[in-house]
Amino acid sequence: MRLDKNKYNIYLVSAILFACVVFMGASVYFVVKDVSSSSSAEILKTQTK
């Protein structure tokens, strides 16, 4: 695949947006996994220690 020099900005912005979406998806996955693995009371107890 050959990149067009006139469209480098579009490629750069697309790559940045794709990286943000991947990071956001991974963050949501791990947060939901952590929250759903224990109850709110247990999470509060571990945070106050």
C-alpha distance matrix in Angstrom:
0.0 3.8 6.5 9.6 12.7 14.9 13.5 13.6 16.8 15.5 12.8 15.7 18.1 16.1 15.6 19.4 20.5 18.7 20.4 23.7 23.6 23.0 25.8 28.1 27.7 28.5 31.4 32.8 32.7 34.6 37.1 37.9 38.2 40.6 42.6 43.0 44.1 47.4 49.7 50.1 53.4 52.0 49.2 51.8 54.0 51.4 50.4 54.1 54.7
3.8 0.0 3.8 6.5 9.3 11.9 11.2 11.4 14.9 14.3 12.0 14.7 17.5 16.2 16.0 19.4 20.9 19.8 21.3 24.4 24.8 24.6 27.1 29.4 29.4 30.4 33.0 34.5 34.7 36.5 38.8 39.8 40.4 42.6 44.5 45.2 46.3 49.5 51.7 51.8 55.1 53.8 50.8 53.3 55.6 52.9 51.7 55.3 56.0
6.5 3.8 0.0 3.8 6.2 8.7 7.7 7.6 11.2 10.8 8.7 11.4 14.2 13.3 13.4 16.6 18.2 17.6 19.2 22.0 22.7 22.9 25.1 27.3 27.8 28.8 31.1 32.7 33.3 35.0 37.1 38.3 39.1 41.1 42.9 43.8 45.1 48.1 50.2 50.0 53.3 52.2 49.0 51.3 53.7 51.1 49.7 53.2 54.0
9.6 6.5 3.8 0.0 3.8 5.4 5.5 6.8 10.2 10.1 9.3 12.1 14.4 14.2 15.0 17.8 19.2 19.3 21.1 23.5 24.3 25.0 27.2 29.0 29.7 31.1 33.1 34.6 35.5 37.3 39.1 40.3 41.4 43.4 44.9 45.9 47.5 50.3 52.2 51.8 55.2 54.2 51.0 53.1 55.7 53.1 51.6 55.0 56.0
12.7 9.3 6.2 3.8 0.0 3.8 5.4 5.5 8.8 10.1 9.8 11.5 14.1 14.8 15.4 17.6 19.5 20.1 21.5 23.7 25.1 25.9 27.5 29.4 30.6 31.8 33.5 35.3 36.4 38.0 39.6 41.1 42.3 44.0 45.5 46.8 48.3 51.0 52.8 52.2 55.5 54.6 51.2 53.1 55.6 53.1 51.3 54.6 55.6
14.9 11.9 8.7 5.4 3.8 0.0 3.8 5.9 7.8 8.8 9.9 11.7 13.4 14.4 15.9 17.7 19.1 20.2 21.9 23.6 24.9 26.3 27.9 29.4 30.7 32.3 33.8 35.3 36.7 38.5 39.7 41.1 42.7 44.3 45.6 46.9 48.7 51.3 52.9 52.1 55.5 54.8 51.4 53.1 55.8 53.5 51.5 54.8 56.0
13.5 11.2 7.7 5.5 5.4 3.8 0.0 3.8 5.5 5.3 6.4 8.7 10.2 10.7 12.5 14.5 15.6 16.5 18.5 20.2 21.2 22.6 24.5 25.8 27.0 28.8 30.3 31.7 33.0 34.9 36.2 37.5 39.0 40.8 42.0 43.3 45.1 47.7 49.3 48.6 52.0 51.3 48.0 49.8 52.5 50.2 48.4 51.6 53.0
13.6 11.4 7.6 6.8 5.5 5.9 3.8 0.0 3.8 5.4 5.0 6.1 8.6 9.8 10.5 12.2 14.2 15.2 16.4 18.3 19.9 21.0 22.4 24.2 25.6 26.9 28.4 30.1 31.5 33.0 34.4 36.0 37.3 38.9 40.3 41.8 43.4 45.9 47.6 46.9 50.2 49.3 45.9 47.7 50.3 47.9 46.0 49.3 50.4
16.8 14.9 11.2 10.2 8.8 7.8 5.5 3.8 0.0 3.8 5.4 5.0 6.1 8.4 9.8 10.5 12.2 14.0 15.3 16.5 18.3 19.9 21.0 22.3 24.2 25.7 26.8 28.4 30.1 31.7 32.7 34.3 36.0 37.4 38.6 40.2 42.0 44.3 45.8 44.8 48.1 47.4 44.0 45.5 48.3 46.0 43.9 47.1 48.4
15.5 14.3 10.8 10.1 10.1 8.8 5.3 5.4 3.8 0.0 3.8 5.5 5.3 6.0 8.5 9.9 10.5 12.0 14.2 15.3 16.4 18.2 19.9 20.9 22.3 24.3 25.5 26.8 28.4 30.3 31.3 32.6 34.4 36.1 37.1 38.4 40.4 42.9 44.3 43.5 46.9 46.4 43.0 44.7 47.6 45.4 43.5 46.8 48.2
12.8 12.0 8.7 9.3 9.8 9.9 6.4 5.0 5.4 3.8 0.0 3.8 5.6 5.1 6.1 8.6 9.9 10.4 12.2 14.2 15.3 16.4 18.2 19.8 20.9 22.5 24.1 25.6 26.8 28.6 30.1 31.4 32.8 34.6 36.0 37.2 38.9 41.5 43.2 42.7 46.1 45.2 41.9 43.9 46.5 44.1 42.5 45.9 47.1
15.7 14.7 11.4 12.1 11.5 11.7 8.7 6.1 5.0 5.5 3.8 0.0 3.8 5.4 5.2 6.2 8.6 9.9 10.6 12.4 14.3 15.4 16.5 18.3 20.0 21.2 22.4 24.3 25.8 27.2 28.4 30.2 31.6 33.0 34.4 36.0 37.6 40.0 41.7 40.9 44.2 43.3 39.9 41.7 44.3 41.8 40.0 43.3 44.4
18.1 17.5 14.2 14.4 14.1 13.4 10.2 8.6 6.1 5.3 5.6 3.8 0.0 3.8 5.4 5.1 6.1 8.5 9.8 10.5 12.3 14.2 15.2 16.3 18.2 19.9 20.9 22.3 24.2 25.8 26.7 28.3 30.1 31.5 32.5 34.1 36.0 38.3 39.7 38.8 42.1 41.5 38.1 39.7 42.6 40.3 38.4 41.6 43.0
16.1 16.2 13.3 14.2 14.8 14.4 10.7 9.8 8.4 6.0 5.1 5.4 3.8 0.0 3.8 5.5 5.2 6.0 8.6 9.9 10.5 12.2 14.1 15.2 16.4 18.3 19.8 21.0 22.4 24.4 25.6 26.8 28.4 30.2 31.4 32.6 34.5 37.0 38.6 38.0 41.4 40.7 37.5 39.4 42.2 40.0 38.3 41.7 43.1
15.6 16.0 13.4 15.0 15.4 15.9 12.5 10.5 9.8 8.5 6.1 5.2 5.4 3.8 0.0 3.8 5.5 5.1 6.1 8.6 9.9 10.5 12.2 14.1 15.3 16.5 18.2 19.9 21.0 22.6 24.2 25.7 26.9 28.6 30.1 31.4 33.0 35.6 37.4 36.9 40.3 39.3 36.0 38.1 40.6 38.2 36.6 40.1 41.2
19.4 19.4 16.6 17.8 17.6 17.7 14.5 12.2 10.5 9.9 8.6 6.2 5.1 5.5 3.8 0.0 3.8 5.4 5.1 6.2 8.7 9.9 10.5 12.2 14.2 15.4 16.3 18.2 19.9 21.2 22.3 24.1 25.6 26.9 28.3 30.0 31.6 33.9 35.5 34.7 38.0 37.1 33.7 35.5 38.2 35.8 33.9 37.3 38.5
20.5 20.9 18.2 19.2 19.5 19.1 15.6 14.2 12.2 10.5 9.9 8.6 6.1 5.2 5.5 3.8 0.0 3.8 5.4 5.0 6.2 8.6 9.8 10.4 12.2 14.2 15.1 16.3 18.2 20.0 20.8 22.2 24.1 25.6 26.6 28.1 30.1 32.4 33.8 33.0 36.4 35.9 32.5 34.4 37.2 35.1 33.3 36.7 38.2
18.7 19.8 17.6 19.3 20.1 20.2 16.5 15.2 14.0 12.0 10.4 9.9 8.5 6.0 5.1 5.4 3.8 0.0 3.8 5.4 5.1 6.2 8.6 9.8 10.5 12.3 14.2 15.3 16.5 18.5 19.9 21.1 22.5 24.4 25.7 26.8 28.6 31.2 33.0 32.6 36.0 35.2 32.0 34.2 36.9 34.7 33.3 36.8 38.1
20.4 21.3 19.2 21.1 21.5 21.9 18.5 16.4 15.3 14.2 12.2 10.6 9.8 8.6 6.1 5.1 5.4 3.8 0.0 3.8 5.5 5.1 6.1 8.5 9.8 10.6 12.1 14.2 15.3 16.6 18.2 19.9 21.0 22.5 24.2 25.6 27.0 29.6 31.5 31.0 34.3 33.2 30.0 32.1 34.6 32.1 30.7 34.2 35.3
23.7 24.4 22.0 23.5 23.7 23.6 20.2 18.3 16.5 15.3 14.2 12.4 10.5 9.9 8.6 6.2 5.0 5.4 3.8 0.0 3.8 5.5 5.1 6.0 8.5 9.9 10.4 12.1 14.1 15.4 16.2 18.0 19.7 21.0 22.1 23.8 25.6 27.8 29.4 28.6 31.9 31.1 27.8 29.7 32.4 30.2 28.5 31.9 33.3
23.6 24.8 22.7 24.3 25.1 24.9 21.2 19.9 18.3 16.4 15.3 14.3 12.3 10.5 9.9 8.7 6.2 5.1 5.5 3.8 0.0 3.8 5.5 5.1 6.0 8.6 9.8 10.5 12.1 14.3 15.2 16.3 18.1 19.9 20.9 22.1 24.1 26.6 28.1 27.6 31.1 30.4 27.3 29.5 32.3 30.3 28.8 32.4 33.9
23.0 24.6 22.9 25.0 25.9 26.3 22.6 21.0 19.9 18.2 16.4 15.4 14.2 12.2 10.5 9.9 8.6 6.2 5.1 5.5 3.8 0.0 3.8 5.5 5.1 6.2 8.6 9.9 10.5 12.4 14.2 15.4 16.4 18.4 20.0 21.0 22.5 25.3 27.3 27.2 30.5 29.4 26.5 28.9 31.4 29.1 28.1 31.8 32.9
25.8 27.1 25.1 27.2 27.5 27.9 24.5 22.4 21.0 19.9 18.2 16.5 15.2 14.1 12.2 10.5 9.8 8.6 6.1 5.1 5.5 3.8 0.0 3.8 5.4 5.2 6.1 8.6 9.9 10.7 12.1 14.1 15.3 16.5 18.2 19.8 21.2 23.6 25.5 25.1 28.3 27.1 23.9 26.2 28.6 26.2 24.9 28.5 29.6
28.1 29.4 27.3 29.0 29.4 29.4 25.8 24.2 22.3 20.9 19.8 18.3 16.3 15.2 14.1 12.2 10.4 9.8 8.5 6.0 5.1 5.5 3.8 0.0 3.8 5.5 5.1 6.1 8.5 10.0 10.5 12.0 14.0 15.3 16.3 17.9 19.8 22.0 23.5 22.9 26.3 25.6 22.4 24.4 27.2 25.2 23.8 27.4 28.9
27.7 29.4 27.8 29.7 30.6 30.7 27.0 25.6 24.2 22.3 20.9 20.0 18.2 16.4 15.3 14.2 12.2 10.5 9.8 8.5 6.0 5.1 5.4 3.8 0.0 3.8 5.4 5.2 6.1 8.7 10.0 10.6 12.1 14.3 15.4 16.3 18.2 20.8 22.6 22.5 26.0 25.2 22.3 24.9 27.5 25.5 24.6 28.3 29.7
28.5 30.4 28.8 31.1 31.8 32.3 28.8 26.9 25.7 24.3 22.5 21.2 19.9 18.3 16.5 15.4 14.2 12.3 10.6 9.9 8.6 6.2 5.2 5.5 3.8 0.0 3.8 5.5 5.1 6.3 8.6 10.0 10.5 12.3 14.2 15.3 16.5 19.3 21.5 21.6 24.9 23.5 20.7 23.5 25.7 23.4 22.8 26.5 27.5
31.4 33.0 31.1 33.1 33.5 33.8 30.3 28.4 26.8 25.5 24.1 22.4 20.9 19.8 18.2 16.3 15.1 14.2 12.1 10.4 9.8 8.6 6.1 5.1 5.4 3.8 0.0 3.8 5.4 5.3 6.1 8.5 9.8 10.6 12.1 14.0 15.4 17.6 19.4 19.1 22.3 21.1 18.0 20.4 22.9 20.7 19.6 23.3 24.5
32.8 34.5 32.7 34.6 35.3 35.3 31.7 30.1 28.4 26.8 25.6 24.3 22.3 21.0 19.9 18.2 16.3 15.3 14.2 12.1 10.5 9.9 8.6 6.1 5.2 5.5 3.8 0.0 3.8 5.6 5.2 6.0 8.3 9.9 10.4 11.8 14.0 16.2 17.6 17.4 20.9 20.2 17.3 19.8 22.5 20.8 19.9 23.5 25.1
32.7 34.7 33.3 35.5 36.4 36.7 33.0 31.5 30.1 28.4 26.8 25.8 24.2 22.4 21.0 19.9 18.2 16.5 15.3 14.1 12.1 10.5 9.9 8.5 6.1 5.1 5.4 3.8 0.0 3.8 5.6 5.3 6.0 8.6 10.0 10.5 12.1 15.0 17.1 17.6 21.0 19.8 17.4 20.4 22.7 20.9 20.6 24.4 25.5
34.6 36.5 35.0 37.3 38.0 38.5 34.9 33.0 31.7 30.3 28.6 27.2 25.8 24.4 22.6 21.2 20.0 18.5 16.6 15.4 14.3 12.4 10.7 10.0 8.7 6.3 5.3 5.6 3.8 0.0 3.8 5.5 5.0 6.1 8.5 9.9 10.5 13.1 15.6 16.0 19.1 17.4 14.9 17.9 20.0 17.7 17.6 21.4 22.2
37.1 38.8 37.1 39.1 39.6 39.7 36.2 34.4 32.7 31.3 30.1 28.4 26.7 25.6 24.2 22.3 20.8 19.9 18.2 16.2 15.2 14.2 12.1 10.5 10.0 8.6 6.1 5.2 5.6 3.8 0.0 3.8 5.4 5.1 6.1 8.4 9.9 11.7 13.4 13.1 16.4 15.3 12.4 15.1 17.6 15.8 15.2 18.9 20.3
37.9 39.8 38.3 40.3 41.1 41.1 37.5 36.0 34.3 32.6 31.4 30.2 28.3 26.8 25.7 24.1 22.2 21.1 19.9 18.0 16.3 15.4 14.1 12.0 10.6 10.0 8.5 6.0 5.3 5.5 3.8 0.0 3.8 5.5 5.1 5.9 8.4 10.5 12.1 12.5 16.0 15.2 13.0 15.9 18.4 17.2 17.1 20.6 22.1
38.2 40.4 39.1 41.4 42.3 42.7 39.0 37.3 36.0 34.4 32.8 31.6 30.1 28.4 26.9 25.6 24.1 22.5 21.0 19.7 18.1 16.4 15.3 14.0 12.1 10.5 9.8 8.3 6.0 5.0 5.4 3.8 0.0 3.8 5.6 5.3 6.1 9.2 11.8 13.1 16.1 14.6 12.8 16.3 18.1 16.5 17.1 20.7 21.6
40.6 42.6 41.1 43.4 44.0 44.3 40.8 38.9 37.4 36.1 34.6 33.0 31.5 30.2 28.6 26.9 25.6 24.4 22.5 21.0 19.9 18.4 16.5 15.3 14.3 12.3 10.6 9.9 8.6 6.1 5.1 5.5 3.8 0.0 3.8 5.6 5.3 7.2 9.8 10.7 13.4 11.5 9.4 12.9 14.6 12.7 13.4 17.0 17.8
42.6 44.5 42.9 44.9 45.5 45.6 42.0 40.3 38.6 37.1 36.0 34.4 32.5 31.4 30.1 28.3 26.6 25.7 24.2 22.1 20.9 20.0 18.2 16.3 15.4 14.2 12.1 10.4 10.0 8.5 6.1 5.1 5.6 3.8 0.0 3.8 5.5 6.1 7.3 7.7 11.0 10.1 8.1 11.2 13.5 12.6 12.9 16.3 17.8
43.0 45.2 43.8 45.9 46.8 46.9 43.3 41.8 40.2 38.4 37.2 36.0 34.1 32.6 31.4 30.0 28.1 26.8 25.6 23.8 22.1 21.0 19.8 17.9 16.3 15.3 14.0 11.8 10.5 9.9 8.4 5.9 5.3 5.6 3.8 0.0 3.8 5.6 7.2 9.0 12.1 11.3 10.4 13.7 15.6 15.0 16.0 19.1 20.4
44.1 46.3 45.1 47.5 48.3 48.7 45.1 43.4 42.0 40.4 38.9 37.6 36.0 34.5 33.0 31.6 30.1 28.6 27.0 25.6 24.1 22.5 21.2 19.8 18.2 16.5 15.4 14.0 12.1 10.5 9.9 8.4 6.1 5.3 5.5 3.8 0.0 3.8 7.1 9.8 12.0 10.1 9.8 13.5 14.5 13.5 15.3 18.3 19.0
47.4 49.5 48.1 50.3 51.0 51.3 47.7 45.9 44.3 42.9 41.5 40.0 38.3 37.0 35.6 33.9 32.4 31.2 29.6 27.8 26.6 25.3 23.6 22.0 20.8 19.3 17.6 16.2 15.0 13.1 11.7 10.5 9.2 7.2 6.1 5.6 3.8 0.0 3.8 6.7 8.3 6.4 6.9 10.3 11.2 10.9 12.9 15.5 16.3
49.7 51.7 50.2 52.2 52.8 52.9 49.3 47.6 45.8 44.3 43.2 41.7 39.7 38.6 37.4 35.5 33.8 33.0 31.5 29.4 28.1 27.3 25.5 23.5 22.6 21.5 19.4 17.6 17.1 15.6 13.4 12.1 11.8 9.8 7.3 7.2 7.1 3.8 0.0 3.8 5.4 5.4 6.5 8.8 10.1 11.1 12.7 14.7 16.2
50.1 51.8 50.0 51.8 52.2 52.1 48.6 46.9 44.8 43.5 42.7 40.9 38.8 38.0 36.9 34.7 33.0 32.6 31.0 28.6 27.6 27.2 25.1 22.9 22.5 21.6 19.1 17.4 17.6 16.0 13.1 12.5 13.1 10.7 7.7 9.0 9.8 6.7 3.8 0.0 3.8 5.5 5.1 6.2 8.6 10.0 10.6 12.4 14.6
53.4 55.1 53.3 55.2 55.5 55.5 52.0 50.2 48.1 46.9 46.1 44.2 42.1 41.4 40.3 38.0 36.4 36.0 34.3 31.9 31.1 30.5 28.3 26.3 26.0 24.9 22.3 20.9 21.0 19.1 16.4 16.0 16.1 13.4 11.0 12.1 12.0 8.3 5.4 3.8 0.0 3.8 5.5 5.1 6.2 8.8 10.0 10.8 12.7
52.0 53.8 52.2 54.2 54.6 54.8 51.3 49.3 47.4 46.4 45.2 43.3 41.5 40.7 39.3 37.1 35.9 35.2 33.2 31.1 30.4 29.4 27.1 25.6 25.2 23.5 21.1 20.2 19.8 17.4 15.3 15.2 14.6 11.5 10.1 11.3 10.1 6.4 5.4 5.5 3.8 0.0 3.8 5.4 5.1 6.3 8.7 10.1 11.1
49.2 50.8 49.0 51.0 51.2 51.4 48.0 45.9 44.0 43.0 41.9 39.9 38.1 37.5 36.0 33.7 32.5 32.0 30.0 27.8 27.3 26.5 23.9 22.4 22.3 20.7 18.0 17.3 17.4 14.9 12.4 13.0 12.8 9.4 8.1 10.4 9.8 6.9 6.5 5.1 5.5 3.8 0.0 3.8 5.5 5.3 6.3 8.8 10.3
51.8 53.3 51.3 53.1 53.1 53.1 49.8 47.7 45.5 44.7 43.9 41.7 39.7 39.4 38.1 35.5 34.4 34.2 32.1 29.7 29.5 28.9 26.2 24.4 24.9 23.5 20.4 19.8 20.4 17.9 15.1 15.9 16.3 12.9 11.2 13.7 13.5 10.3 8.8 6.2 5.1 5.4 3.8 0.0 3.8 5.5 5.1 6.3 8.9
54.0 55.6 53.7 55.7 55.6 55.8 52.5 50.3 48.3 47.6 46.5 44.3 42.6 42.2 40.6 38.2 37.2 36.9 34.6 32.4 32.3 31.4 28.6 27.2 27.5 25.7 22.9 22.5 22.7 20.0 17.6 18.4 18.1 14.6 13.5 15.6 14.5 11.2 10.1 8.6 6.2 5.1 5.5 3.8 0.0 3.8 5.5 5.4 6.6
51.4 52.9 51.1 53.1 53.1 53.5 50.2 47.9 46.0 45.4 44.1 41.8 40.3 40.0 38.2 35.8 35.1 34.7 32.1 30.2 30.3 29.1 26.2 25.2 25.5 23.4 20.7 20.8 20.9 17.7 15.8 17.2 16.5 12.7 12.6 15.0 13.5 10.9 11.1 10.0 8.8 6.3 5.3 5.5 3.8 0.0 3.8 5.6 5.5
50.4 51.7 49.7 51.6 51.3 51.5 48.4 46.0 43.9 43.5 42.5 40.0 38.4 38.3 36.6 33.9 33.3 33.3 30.7 28.5 28.8 28.1 24.9 23.8 24.6 22.8 19.6 19.9 20.6 17.6 15.2 17.1 17.1 13.4 12.9 16.0 15.3 12.9 12.7 10.6 10.0 8.7 6.3 5.1 5.5 3.8 0.0 3.8 5.6
54.1 55.3 53.2 55.0 54.6 54.8 51.6 49.3 47.1 46.8 45.9 43.3 41.6 41.7 40.1 37.3 36.7 36.8 34.2 31.9 32.4 31.8 28.5 27.4 28.3 26.5 23.3 23.5 24.4 21.4 18.9 20.6 20.7 17.0 16.3 19.1 18.3 15.5 14.7 12.4 10.8 10.1 8.8 6.3 5.4 5.6 3.8 0.0 3.8
54.7 56.0 54.0 56.0 55.6 56.0 53.0 50.4 48.4 48.2 47.1 44.4 43.0 43.1 41.2 38.5 38.2 38.1 35.3 33.3 33.9 32.9 29.6 28.9 29.7 27.5 24.5 25.1 25.5 22.2 20.3 22.1 21.6 17.8 17.8 20.4 19.0 16.3 16.2 14.6 12.7 11.1 10.3 8.9 6.6 5.5 5.6 3.8 0.0
